[in-house]
Amino acid sequence: MTKTSTSQNNVNSPTPNMFQPRTDIESDAEIDLFYDQIKGKLDRLAKDPKDETISKILTYSRSL
């Protein structure tokens, strides 16, 4: 028979300084930095379809 046990030392438990709370200013700065990095990609996703294209989409959706 095999005997198993759990150690009293929690090796995987977080340490007190592992999760340091951040200030709102630090969080806002990180968000701004992230947005600046992806802004170009987001701008490329923006589309300005022609009225004809929108009309075709609406006509198709009504036919379903």
LINZI-V397843 format. One line per field, one symbol per residue. phi: phi as a letter, one per 40 degrees, with the letter a starting at -180 (. if undefined). burial: + if it has 24 or more other ideal C-beta (glycine too) atoms within 12 Angstrom, else -. A space follows every 10 residues. Layout:
phi->???
burial->???
//
This chain:
phi->.bbbabcccc cccccdccbc cbcccccccc cccccccbdc ccccccbbcc cccccccccc cccc
burial->---------- ---------- ---------- ---------- ---------- ---------- ----
//
